[in-house]
Amino acid sequence: IAVYDSSGTPVASSGLLDGKIPVPPLGEFNLALAQGNNLPHDTWEPVMGVRIAAVIVPVPHNGGFVLVGRNMREVEDRETNLEAVVGIGMIVLLVSTFITKLFGNGILKRWN
């Protein structure tokens, strides 16, 4: 969470990047003013390799802004884990289907 004044200058933040409060491009603040927030935007990359899903909302009574963001690495790690679980599940399903079909045919042949 970060707070900026009406000109986009950082006032306070719960996180730092390279020892400083990260500042999004001025266009993001202008977009937030025009729309009430900067949605729908994807991600913000303040430095190479750091992607943040962020929302900027203007604060009406003082003209400042509040930015709330989350590192995309956590989301990407969850997606990778989900892909692995689904892939393993598909393999287990295919193998179990093959085994069931193999034994099922043997049992049916004995009954006929």
Contacts in CASP RR format, 6 or more apart in sequence:
PFRMAT RR
TARGET T0000
AUTHOR 0000-0000-0000
METHOD contacts of the structure
MODEL  1
IAVYDSSGTPVASSGLLDGKIPVPPLGEFNLALAQGNNLPHDTWEPVMGV
RIAAVIVPVPHNGGFVLVGRNMREVEDRETNLEAVVGIGMIVLLVSTFIT
KLFGNGILKRWN
1 13 0 8 1.000
1 14 0 8 1.000
1 66 0 8 1.000
1 67 0 8 1.000
1 68 0 8 1.000
1 69 0 8 1.000
2 10 0 8 1.000
2 12 0 8 1.000
2 13 0 8 1.000
2 14 0 8 1.000
2 15 0 8 1.000
2 21 0 8 1.000
2 22 0 8 1.000
2 66 0 8 1.000
2 67 0 8 1.000
3 10 0 8 1.000
3 11 0 8 1.000
3 12 0 8 1.000
3 13 0 8 1.000
3 64 0 8 1.000
3 65 0 8 1.000
3 66 0 8 1.000
3 67 0 8 1.000
4 10 0 8 1.000
4 11 0 8 1.000
4 23 0 8 1.000
4 29 0 8 1.000
4 64 0 8 1.000
4 65 0 8 1.000
4 66 0 8 1.000
4 67 0 8 1.000
5 11 0 8 1.000
5 63 0 8 1.000
5 64 0 8 1.000
5 65 0 8 1.000
6 62 0 8 1.000
6 63 0 8 1.000
6 64 0 8 1.000
6 65 0 8 1.000
8 23 0 8 1.000
8 26 0 8 1.000
8 29 0 8 1.000
8 64 0 8 1.000
8 65 0 8 1.000
9 23 0 8 1.000
10 20 0 8 1.000
10 21 0 8 1.000
10 23 0 8 1.000
12 21 0 8 1.000
13 21 0 8 1.000
13 22 0 8 1.000
15 21 0 8 1.000
16 22 0 8 1.000
17 46 0 8 1.000
17 47 0 8 1.000
17 50 0 8 1.000
18 47 0 8 1.000
22 46 0 8 1.000
22 52 0 8 1.000
23 46 0 8 1.000
24 44 0 8 1.000
24 46 0 8 1.000
24 54 0 8 1.000
24 56 0 8 1.000
24 67 0 8 1.000
28 38 0 8 1.000
28 41 0 8 1.000
28 44 0 8 1.000
28 56 0 8 1.000
29 56 0 8 1.000
29 58 0 8 1.000
29 65 0 8 1.000
31 38 0 8 1.000
31 41 0 8 1.000
31 56 0 8 1.000
32 38 0 8 1.000
32 56 0 8 1.000
32 57 0 8 1.000
32 58 0 8 1.000
32 65 0 8 1.000
33 58 0 8 1.000
36 57 0 8 1.000
36 58 0 8 1.000
37 55 0 8 1.000
37 56 0 8 1.000
37 57 0 8 1.000
37 58 0 8 1.000
38 54 0 8 1.000
38 55 0 8 1.000
38 56 0 8 1.000
39 55 0 8 1.000
41 54 0 8 1.000
41 55 0 8 1.000
42 53 0 8 1.000
43 51 0 8 1.000
43 52 0 8 1.000
43 53 0 8 1.000
43 54 0 8 1.000
43 72 0 8 1.000
44 51 0 8 1.000
44 52 0 8 1.000
44 53 0 8 1.000
44 54 0 8 1.000
45 51 0 8 1.000
45 52 0 8 1.000
46 52 0 8 1.000
50 71 0 8 1.000
51 71 0 8 1.000
51 72 0 8 1.000
51 73 0 8 1.000
52 69 0 8 1.000
52 70 0 8 1.000
52 71 0 8 1.000
52 72 0 8 1.000
53 69 0 8 1.000
53 70 0 8 1.000
53 72 0 8 1.000
53 75 0 8 1.000
54 67 0 8 1.000
54 68 0 8 1.000
54 69 0 8 1.000
54 70 0 8 1.000
55 67 0 8 1.000
55 68 0 8 1.000
55 69 0 8 1.000
56 65 0 8 1.000
56 66 0 8 1.000
56 67 0 8 1.000
57 65 0 8 1.000
57 66 0 8 1.000
57 67 0 8 1.000
57 68 0 8 1.000
58 64 0 8 1.000
58 65 0 8 1.000
59 65 0 8 1.000
59 66 0 8 1.000
END
